[in-house]
Amino acid sequence: MIPGPRPDLARYTTLKEEAENKRKDLAKRLAEARTAAEKEKVLTETRSYLETLLPQMMLCWLGTPWDFHGTAEGPGQGKIACGYFVATVLKDAGFRVDRYKLAQQASQNILRSFLPKEALQVQVGAPYDNYAAAIAKAEPGVRIVGLDSHVAFLVTGPDGFRFIHSSGSKPWCVVNEDRDSAGVLARSNYRVQGLLTGDKEVLKRWLAGKKIEVKMDGPTTASAGK
């Protein structure tokens, strides 16, 4: 694990405020766009902005203690479970979603609340080295990844990926891990992922401030825990 700063609530609060202002500005520009090219330009800028904003918000949580029942509303404001970490960052970034309901779903339901089924990639029993090598070369962006009993963010870029999550194993807090230190990711038999920032409908829903309906079909395992 690469050492990070302690929980930074002040920075997080500023990012939340900036995100809402930026969302309104981009939404206005999209509404005023007259050509397909102009609309595409706004969506491209929206994606780029979210791919900068979301990791910055995640990192504000580093060091916040994990707890299976943790529901902290901000960095350092108590303990946070893995599902609540993912749900809270998304809500505070401007996605209109019920963080309590989202956090309590199985990881695949969390993903399906944002992405269509065909956008998800599911692997069972894949050797970690093979999985990690593929992710390291994958399209850059912010992904949600669901594991056996865990949910987290995967941030992919030119230099590989970062696994950012509220860890229910040592050191029992929100961490930012690289390929070699992501033990939870390596040990999981089940992995489902989706590229959140690569979906134009996700971007449009964020811009419009449209409510995101939480998928609740199927099992609702304790993704908010470990």
PyMOL commands that set and color helices and strands:
alter all, ss='L'
color gray80, all
select helices_A, chain A and resi 9-32+36-59+82-92+99-103+107-112+117-119+128-136+183-187+196-198+200-208
alter helices_A, ss='H'
color red, helices_A
select strands_A, chain A and resi 121-124+141-146+151-157+160-166+174-177+190-195
alter strands_A, ss='S'
color yellow, strands_A
deselect
rebuild
show_as cartoon
